[in-house]
Amino acid sequence: MEQLKHSSEGISPTLRLMRLLPFPAVFGLALGLGCQPKPTIIAEAPTPVIPVSHPVEREVTDYVDYTGRTDAKDSVSVRARATGYLTKVNFKEGADVKEGDLLFEIDPRPYQVLVDQAKAQVVLNEATKLLATQTLKRDKSALAAVAQQQIEQDQATLDQADAQIKVAKANLDTALLNLAFTKVTSPISGRISRYYYTAGNLITQDQTMLTTIVSMDPLYTYFDMDERTYQKVVKAINDGKIKLSTGDVETPAPIPDLPVNMALEGEEGFPHEGRINFINNQVNSATGTIAVRGIFSNPRPKGGIWTLAPGMFVRIRLPIGVPHKALLVVDKAIGSDQGLKYVYVVDAENKIQYRRVKTGPLQDDGLRVIEEGLKSDDWVAVGNMQQLRAKTLVEPAPSRMPTLSRGPDTSKTPLNGTEKKSKSGTEKKK
């Protein structure tokens, strides 16, 4: 009994009560104690920190970008102007040639025979003319013994001989010209291609193409300007913002005096500078574009070769209008909603606001012109774009506008002398 008393001293009052109660009551008490709900503690979600920047304000020039192809200013397909067997090739493939350089030789012997024959015919006709001249002179001196009919016949014979001499000389000129055509010379200065036929092949007059030659400096670039841009250029000309060139050897007709920049595949920026020197006279109704041509210098470096070559794929940047001040934001901060552009800005209460904007051209540093929708003192969200929702509360982190050359500068020192605190919704001025 003492042992039972001693063992019960360490039992809790609740357990003692359960020993005294009947089993149904004990089961209900246990069930009630075990089903007491525990209080749930919900942690407050942290306010997202969003980098924000003021739009950059600077002077820009509107431009449009196109793709194009380079083309030679002068291009010639060299064809033979005489039929015969090719005897010599007098150039190195891919070399530079000058106008008048001898390129090919065709067997001249058949043409030399025709020249000799034409020369002999000229001599024969001159002798006939001489005889007719002497006969007419003799008959005129013996006018009493010779009938008038004979004198007229002698005069006709002399005239016929004179005409035959002219025909013979014309045939001689033709024979000499054909003989000269057996030597194929370069019609322009430029870079020559390979030869398509070697010595011993039969060449057909005006059909067989022997090689090609293209000029290298200057070089043309053709691209298609859209109708909307063409209308802008026309309006700028009519408003006096763009002047017309007066025309020269390279620009024979008055056209917009516009610079144009070009870049090859893989080049950064647009390092090649040229001028527009041709705009077509009609718009292509199928594509809504008009053909435009720029001219670029292509000097050959000493000991090197030309940078540009005809037929290259290039990128074209055409400045339009005059320089003007504009607001710019980094391109990644601009979203698109069914073709409409927008940005997120942070208001005075540190809440995200959806702002629709009208965008302009993209600059080389990754900033895009904003034509409408922003002010210079707006705070534009430039980072953590996936966390942004309209009307949500954020903690703005002022920074400089990021570019391709540098990322955002999230230093704590505000750029405009104002520090915003999202939790209190107040502003503190330094």
Disulfide bonds with the S-S distance in Angstrom:
none
